[in-house]
Amino acid sequence: TIQTQRKPLTVFFSDLQGFTELTERLEPEILTELLTHYLTEMSKVAIRWGGTIDKFIGDAIMVFWNAPDIQTMHPDLSIKCALEIQKKILEFNQQRAQNKLPPLKTRIGIHTGTVLAGEIGSSQRMNYTIVGDSVNTAARLEALGKEIDETLCISGETKMKCQDVYAWENVGNIILRGRKEQTEVYTIKSSLNLIDSKKASSN
């Protein structure tokens, strides 16, 4: 019997802008080294803030909170993760600038909603993951960043459920790709002043 359950989760997608162009320009060995370093650093941040890393899709990362362990402040944990990743990218780019390399830019999409969580897959291979429309919404918010030139797109549902204070900026009510209804979208501009230096907590 497949053990799954419906749960409210916060879902996070990130994507490295211009990665396709990098794959065309860089030798495979150099590209692999860059990608490994990037994914390692981003994963450390996600884990530090209690995230469950679902998968890597090339340069993209999918993370979620509130499963398998209960995390009552899962929207806040995802936001703090995103803000620290933005800071990490700036540090990453400072190192790249010293080596006369072009900067990297990461887009992030975050959405909170109900999904199905559990062991999902085939009879040959099962994987603990999540499925549902909320996953698609988070992915589309990340993709929206490219269209509107924002590196952080957060749904109104996530904003509404956050308990801490952030410098929210309303991007607008936007029809995401493949949708008919509008989604309220926010970003956080002054992110570097908002990183909580305390250890991540799942309480």
C-alpha positions as CSV (number, residue, x, y, z in Angstrom):
1,T,0.0,0.0,0.0
2,I,1.3,3.4,-0.9
3,Q,1.5,5.6,2.2
4,T,0.6,9.2,1.2
5,Q,-1.1,12.1,3.0
6,R,-2.5,15.5,2.2
7,K,-0.5,18.2,3.9
8,P,-0.1,22.0,3.9
9,L,3.5,22.6,2.7
10,T,5.7,25.4,1.4
11,V,7.3,24.6,-1.9
12,F,10.5,26.3,-3.2
13,F,12.0,26.2,-6.7
14,S,15.2,27.9,-7.7
15,D,16.8,28.1,-11.1
16,L,20.2,29.4,-12.3
17,Q,19.5,32.1,-15.0
18,G,21.4,31.6,-18.2
19,F,22.5,28.1,-17.4
20,T,21.7,26.9,-21.0
21,E,24.1,29.5,-22.3
22,L,26.8,28.4,-19.8
23,T,26.5,24.8,-21.0
24,E,27.2,26.0,-24.6
25,R,30.2,28.1,-23.6
26,L,32.0,25.9,-20.9
27,E,33.8,22.7,-21.2
28,P,31.8,19.8,-19.5
29,E,34.4,19.4,-16.7
30,I,34.4,23.1,-15.8
31,L,30.6,23.2,-16.0
32,T,30.3,20.2,-13.7
33,E,32.7,21.7,-11.2
34,L,30.7,25.0,-11.2
35,L,27.4,23.2,-10.9
36,T,28.6,21.0,-8.1
37,H,29.9,23.9,-6.1
38,Y,26.7,25.9,-6.7
39,L,24.4,23.1,-5.7
40,T,26.4,22.2,-2.7
41,E,26.3,25.7,-1.3
42,M,22.6,26.1,-2.1
43,S,21.8,22.7,-0.5
44,K,23.7,23.7,2.7
45,V,21.5,26.7,3.1
46,A,18.3,24.8,2.4
47,I,19.2,22.1,5.0
48,R,20.2,24.7,7.5
49,W,16.7,26.2,7.4
50,G,15.1,22.7,7.7
51,G,14.2,22.2,4.1
52,T,13.7,18.7,2.5
53,I,15.6,18.7,-0.8
54,D,13.3,16.9,-3.2
55,K,15.5,16.8,-6.3
56,F,18.0,18.6,-8.6
57,I,16.8,19.1,-12.2
58,G,20.0,20.2,-13.9
59,D,20.7,23.5,-12.2
60,A,17.2,23.7,-10.6
61,I,16.5,22.8,-7.0
62,M,13.2,21.8,-5.5
63,V,12.8,22.0,-1.7
64,F,9.8,21.8,0.6
65,W,9.0,22.3,4.2
66,N,6.6,20.7,6.7
67,A,7.2,17.1,5.5
68,P,8.1,14.6,6.5
69,D,8.6,16.4,9.8
70,I,6.1,19.0,11.1
71,Q,7.3,22.6,10.9
72,T,4.7,25.0,12.0
73,M,6.6,28.0,10.7
74,H,7.3,26.5,7.3
75,P,6.5,29.6,5.3
76,D,9.0,31.6,7.3
77,L,11.7,28.9,7.0
78,S,11.4,29.0,3.2
79,I,11.6,32.8,3.1
80,K,14.7,32.9,5.4
81,C,16.3,30.2,3.2
82,A,15.6,32.3,0.0
83,L,17.0,35.4,1.6
84,E,20.2,33.6,2.7
85,I,20.6,32.1,-0.8
86,Q,20.4,35.6,-2.3
87,K,23.2,36.7,0.1
88,K,25.2,33.5,-0.8
89,I,24.9,34.3,-4.5
90,L,26.3,37.8,-3.9
91,E,29.3,36.2,-2.1
92,F,29.6,33.7,-4.9
93,N,29.7,36.5,-7.5
94,Q,32.3,38.4,-5.6
95,Q,34.6,35.4,-5.8
96,R,33.8,35.1,-9.5
97,A,34.5,38.7,-10.1
98,Q,38.0,38.3,-8.6
99,N,38.6,35.6,-11.2
100,K,37.1,37.8,-14.0
101,L,34.1,35.5,-14.4
102,P,30.6,36.8,-15.1
103,P,28.1,36.9,-12.2
104,L,25.4,34.2,-11.7
105,K,21.8,35.0,-11.0
106,T,19.3,32.7,-9.3
107,R,15.6,33.0,-9.6
108,I,13.4,31.7,-6.7
109,G,9.6,30.9,-6.6
110,I,7.8,30.1,-3.3
111,H,4.2,29.0,-2.7
112,T,2.3,27.5,0.2
113,G,-0.6,25.1,-0.3
114,T,-1.9,21.6,0.2
115,V,-0.1,18.7,-1.6
116,L,0.1,15.0,-1.5
117,A,3.3,13.8,0.3
118,G,4.7,10.3,0.6
119,E,6.4,7.5,-1.2
120,I,5.5,8.0,-4.9
121,G,7.0,6.3,-8.0
122,S,6.9,3.0,-9.8
123,S,7.0,-0.6,-8.6
124,Q,10.7,-0.6,-9.4
125,R,11.6,2.7,-7.6
126,M,9.8,4.7,-5.0
127,N,10.8,8.2,-3.8
128,Y,9.6,10.4,-0.9
129,T,8.2,13.4,-2.8
130,I,5.2,15.7,-3.1
131,V,2.7,16.2,-5.9
132,G,-0.1,18.6,-6.5
133,D,-1.1,21.9,-8.0
134,S,0.9,23.8,-5.3
135,V,4.1,22.3,-6.7
136,N,3.2,23.6,-10.2
137,T,2.5,27.0,-8.7
138,A,5.9,27.3,-7.1
139,A,7.6,26.3,-10.3
140,R,5.6,28.8,-12.3
141,L,6.4,31.6,-9.8
142,E,10.1,30.8,-10.4
143,A,9.6,31.0,-14.2
144,L,7.7,34.2,-13.8
145,G,10.8,35.9,-12.4
146,K,12.4,35.7,-15.9
147,E,9.4,37.4,-17.5
148,I,9.2,40.3,-14.9
149,D,12.9,40.5,-14.1
150,E,12.5,39.5,-10.4
151,T,14.8,37.1,-8.6
152,L,12.3,36.3,-5.9
153,C,8.6,35.7,-6.5
154,I,6.4,34.7,-3.5
155,S,2.7,33.9,-3.6
156,G,0.2,35.8,-1.5
157,E,-0.7,32.5,0.3
158,T,2.9,32.2,1.6
159,K,3.0,35.9,2.6
160,M,-0.3,35.5,4.5
161,K,1.0,32.6,6.5
162,C,4.3,34.1,7.4
163,Q,4.6,35.1,11.1
164,D,7.8,37.2,11.0
165,V,8.1,40.7,9.5
166,Y,9.7,41.2,6.0
167,A,9.9,44.1,3.6
168,W,7.2,42.9,1.3
169,E,6.7,44.5,-2.1
170,N,3.6,43.8,-4.1
171,V,4.5,42.8,-7.7
172,G,0.8,42.5,-8.7
173,N,-2.0,40.1,-9.5
174,I,-0.5,38.0,-12.3
175,I,-1.9,35.2,-14.4
176,L,0.8,32.5,-14.2
177,R,1.6,30.4,-17.3
178,G,-1.1,27.8,-18.0
179,R,-3.5,29.4,-15.5
180,K,-6.8,31.3,-15.9
181,E,-7.0,32.9,-12.5
182,Q,-4.7,35.6,-11.1
183,T,-2.1,34.9,-8.4
184,E,-1.1,37.6,-6.0
185,V,2.7,37.9,-6.2
186,Y,5.1,39.5,-3.8
187,T,8.8,40.0,-3.6
188,I,11.2,41.2,-0.9
189,K,13.6,43.8,-2.0
190,S,15.9,44.7,0.9
191,S,16.7,41.1,1.6
192,L,20.2,41.5,2.8
193,N,19.0,43.3,5.9
194,L,16.5,40.6,6.8
195,I,18.6,37.5,7.2
196,D,18.0,36.0,10.7
197,S,21.4,35.1,12.1
198,K,19.8,32.7,14.6
199,K,19.8,29.0,13.9
200,A,16.8,27.8,11.9
201,S,14.1,26.4,14.1
202,S,11.3,24.1,13.1
203,N,9.0,25.3,15.9
